[in-house]
Amino acid sequence: MKISLGSWAFSFGPYSDNPVPFDKTAKRLSEAGYDGIEVCGFPPHITLEKYPTQDSRKELVRFLKSLDLGVSGYAADFGGANPTAAAHKDRYLDRFRRNVEMCVDIGSPAIRVDTVASPGSIPDADYQAAFDRLAAVWHDAAAIAQQAGIRLAWEFEPGFAFNKPSEVVALHRKVNHPNFGVMFDTSHAYMCGVVGARQHGAKETLPGGVAEFLKRLEGRINAIHLIDSDGTLHHDETSTHRPFGEGYIDFQALAPQLLAVPRIEWWCIDLCFWAGSWELVESSREFVENLLKAKAAA
């Protein structure tokens, strides 16, 4: 298993007023012994606007290779193209194609998406129709990505609509495309499956917690993000990504299940929105590396 870290950890939230440049982030991860980096497609990192040509992207690839860093995934920016809205389908798919081209050019095996729509933004009367529209858009998007050899990974979370455990399973089933999968973020799994944060209608939780959520998504997962959860939301929006060992997730118990997920080559550490994440680069990698060593020894 290769270990990466998401570069957005140093450009979002507490770092938004003074983001760490992408090149400095990559150098830090290389020096800390990471195998790769998960690329943030939001400003000021690797955007379509900042890297508009193949030549500019080739230069980025050369830079990462010089640091011996692979790319585990690309978190694309779909701002202004809500895929749950009927009027945005063409706009979304056009931006999706361009982001897939970015993935191909920088060597990313996967593209990360979310529903864009926030919880509560979809009227009750339109909720099922929006669900169906989203599934249809992502079916087409999955086919576009498949032609380019790129996996489509949906990250469910409390900050976006359709985050109940049953909705995650149902939406994956509704998209019904072999190239569409679910990104399993352990912190989001805790907030959606244990806390039931920001859900539409009646709250839905799982007695077996994160482990049960993982089991229910068997055969549907194509990307994994790791970080702890203390059961709270960051600014009442999405999951607090608490550093390892400071939350409620039992990673020792969960690791065998995570390792059993087929066709996963990367575990990506996600320190999004955590103040002081820059100081946690080395210790976070060591935590995950020790987790892998313990399971290998067992």
C-alpha positions in Angstrom: 0.0 0.0 0.0 1.3 3.4 -1.0 0.8 6.5 1.2 -0.1 10.0 0.0 -1.5 13.2 1.5 -4.0 15.6 0.0 -2.4 19.0 -0.8 -5.6 20.9 0.0 -4.8 20.5 3.7 -2.5 23.5 3.3 -4.7 25.7 1.1 -8.2 25.3 2.6 -9.7 26.5 5.9 -7.0 27.8 8.3 -4.5 28.1 5.5 -6.8 29.9 3.0 -5.4 33.4 3.9 -1.8 32.2 3.5 -1.8 29.0 1.5 1.3 26.9 1.2 2.4 26.7 -2.4 2.0 23.4 -4.2 5.7 23.1 -4.9 6.6 23.6 -1.2 3.9 21.1 -0.2 5.3 18.5 -2.6 8.9 19.0 -1.4 7.8 18.6 2.2 5.9 15.3 1.4 8.9 14.0 -0.5 11.3 14.8 2.4 8.9 13.1 4.8 9.0 9.9 2.9 5.6 9.9 1.2 5.0 7.8 -1.9 2.8 10.4 -3.5 0.5 13.4 -3.3 -3.2 13.8 -3.9 -3.6 16.9 -6.0 -5.9 19.8 -5.1 -7.6 21.1 -8.2 -8.8 24.3 -6.4 -6.9 27.6 -6.3 -4.1 28.2 -5.7 -2.9 24.7 -6.5 -3.3 22.7 -9.7 -6.3 24.3 -11.5 -7.4 24.2 -15.1 -6.7 27.9 -15.4 -3.3 27.8 -13.9 -2.2 24.7 -15.9 -4.1 25.1 -19.2 -1.8 23.4 -21.6 -0.1 20.0 -21.9 3.3 21.6 -21.8 2.5 23.3 -18.4 1.3 19.9 -17.1 4.4 18.1 -18.4 6.5 20.5 -16.4 4.5 19.6 -13.3 5.0 15.9 -13.9 8.7 16.4 -14.3 8.8 18.3 -11.0 6.9 15.5 -9.2 9.1 12.8 -10.7 12.2 14.7 -9.5 10.8 14.3 -6.0 10.0 10.7 -6.6 6.3 11.4 -5.9 3.4 9.7 -7.6 -0.1 11.1 -7.9 -2.9 9.2 -6.1 -5.8 11.3 -7.3 -7.1 14.6 -8.4 -9.7 16.6 -6.5 -11.5 18.6 -9.2 -13.2 21.9 -8.8 -16.8 21.9 -10.1 -17.9 25.2 -8.6 -20.7 26.8 -10.5 -21.7 23.4 -12.1 -24.2 21.8 -9.7 -24.8 18.3 -11.1 -28.1 18.0 -9.3 -29.6 20.9 -11.2 -31.1 20.1 -14.6 -29.8 23.3 -16.2 -26.2 22.4 -15.3 -25.7 19.1 -17.0 -23.9 20.2 -20.1 -21.8 22.7 -18.1 -20.8 20.0 -15.6 -19.9 17.4 -18.2 -17.9 20.0 -20.2 -15.9 20.8 -17.1 -15.6 17.2 -16.2 -14.0 16.4 -19.6 -11.5 19.1 -19.1 -10.7 17.8 -15.6 -10.3 14.3 -16.9 -7.8 15.6 -19.4 -5.9 17.1 -16.5 -5.9 13.7 -14.8 -4.5 12.0 -17.9 -1.8 14.7 -18.3 -0.6 14.6 -14.7 -0.8 10.9 -14.3 -3.7 10.8 -11.8 -5.5 7.4 -11.8 -8.7 8.9 -10.3 -10.9 12.0 -10.2 -12.7 13.0 -7.1 -16.2 14.5 -7.2 -19.0 15.5 -4.8 -22.6 16.4 -5.2 -21.8 20.1 -5.0 -25.3 20.7 -3.5 -25.3 21.4 0.2 -27.7 19.7 2.6 -31.0 21.5 2.7 -30.5 23.2 -0.6 -32.8 20.8 -2.5 -36.5 21.2 -1.9 -38.4 18.2 -0.6 -40.6 18.1 -3.7 -37.5 17.9 -5.9 -35.3 15.7 -3.8 -35.9 12.4 -5.6 -35.7 14.0 -9.0 -32.4 15.7 -8.1 -31.1 12.3 -7.0 -32.1 10.8 -10.3 -30.6 13.7 -12.3 -27.3 13.4 -10.4 -27.2 9.7 -11.1 -27.7 10.2 -14.8 -25.0 12.9 -15.0 -22.5 10.7 -13.1 -23.3 7.7 -15.3 -22.3 9.8 -18.4 -19.3 11.2 -16.5 -18.1 7.7 -15.5 -18.2 6.7 -19.2 -16.1 9.7 -20.1 -13.6 8.9 -17.5 -13.5 5.3 -18.4 -12.5 6.1 -22.0 -9.6 8.0 -20.6 -8.6 5.2 -18.2 -9.5 7.3 -15.1 -11.6 6.1 -12.2 -14.5 8.3 -11.0 -14.6 8.4 -7.2 -17.5 10.1 -5.3 -16.7 11.4 -1.8 -19.8 11.5 0.3 -19.8 13.8 3.4 -22.0 15.8 5.7 -21.2 19.0 3.7 -23.0 17.7 0.6 -26.4 16.3 -0.2 -27.2 12.5 -0.2 -25.0 11.5 2.7 -27.1 8.9 4.5 -25.6 5.4 4.4 -28.6 4.1 2.5 -28.4 7.0 0.0 -24.7 6.4 -0.6 -25.5 2.7 -1.5 -28.6 3.7 -3.5 -26.8 6.4 -5.5 -24.0 4.1 -6.4 -26.5 1.5 -7.5 -28.5 4.1 -9.5 -25.4 5.4 -11.4 -24.9 1.8 -12.4 -21.6 2.2 -14.2 -18.5 -0.1 -13.5 -16.2 2.9 -13.6 -18.1 4.8 -10.8 -17.1 4.1 -7.2 -17.3 5.5 -3.7 -14.4 7.2 -1.9 -14.4 6.0 1.7 -13.2 8.8 4.0 -13.1 7.4 7.5 -14.0 10.7 9.1 -16.9 11.3 6.8 -18.0 7.7 7.4 -18.1 8.3 11.2 -20.1 11.6 10.8 -22.5 10.1 8.3 -22.8 6.6 9.8 -22.4 7.2 13.5 -23.5 10.8 14.1 -26.0 11.1 11.2 -24.9 14.7 10.7 -26.8 17.1 8.3 -29.0 14.4 6.8 -32.2 15.0 4.9 -35.3 14.0 6.8 -35.1 11.3 9.6 -31.7 10.7 10.9 -30.0 7.4 9.9 -27.1 5.8 11.8 -25.5 2.4 11.8 -25.2 0.3 15.0 -21.9 -1.1 13.8 -20.5 2.3 13.0 -17.7 2.9 10.5 -17.0 -0.8 10.2 -20.6 -1.5 9.3 -20.6 1.3 6.8 -17.5 -0.1 5.2 -19.2 -3.5 5.0 -22.3 -2.1 3.4 -20.1 -0.5 0.7 -18.4 -3.8 -0.2 -17.7 -3.9 -3.9 -18.4 -0.2 -4.3 -15.2 1.5 -3.0 -12.5 2.7 -5.3 -10.6 5.2 -3.2 -9.7 5.6 0.5 -9.0 8.6 2.7 -7.8 8.2 6.2 -8.2 10.5 9.2 -9.8 10.5 12.7 -13.1 12.0 13.8 -14.2 13.4 17.2 -17.9 13.4 16.2 -18.0 17.2 15.4 -18.4 19.3 12.4 -16.0 21.9 11.1 -17.9 25.2 11.2 -21.2 23.3 11.2 -20.5 22.2 7.6 -18.5 19.1 7.1 -16.5 16.5 9.2 -13.8 17.7 11.5 -10.7 15.9 10.3 -9.1 15.2 13.7 -5.5 14.0 13.8 -4.9 10.3 14.2 -5.4 9.2 17.8 -7.4 12.2 18.9 -10.8 10.9 17.8 -13.1 7.8 18.2 -12.1 5.7 15.2 -10.4 2.4 16.1 -7.9 2.2 13.2 -6.3 -1.0 14.5 -9.6 -2.8 14.3 -10.6 -1.1 11.0 -7.3 -1.7 9.2 -7.9 -5.3 8.1 -11.2 -4.3 6.6 -9.7 -1.4 4.8 -6.8 -3.6 3.5 -9.3 -6.1 2.2 -10.9 -3.6 -0.1 -9.9 -4.8 -3.6 -7.9 -2.8 -6.2 -6.8 -0.1 -3.8 -3.2 1.0 -4.3 -3.2 4.2 -2.2 -4.2 5.3 1.3 -4.5 9.1 1.2 -4.2 11.0 4.5 -6.7 13.9 4.6 -5.9 16.7 7.1 -8.4 19.1 5.5 -9.4 22.2 7.5 -7.1 21.3 10.4 -5.0 24.1 11.8 -1.5 23.0 12.3 -1.7 20.2 9.7 1.7 21.3 8.4 3.3 20.2 11.6 1.5 16.8 11.3 3.0 15.7 8.0 5.6 13.3 9.5 3.6 11.9 12.4 0.6 11.2 10.2 2.6 9.2 7.7 4.3 7.3 10.6 0.9 6.5 12.1 -0.3 5.0 8.8 3.0 3.2 8.1 3.0 1.7 11.6 -0.6 0.6 11.0 0.4 -1.2 7.8 3.5 -2.8 9.4 1.3 -4.1 12.3 -1.1 -5.7 9.9 1.7 -7.2 7.8 3.3 -8.7 10.9 -0.1 -10.1 12.1 
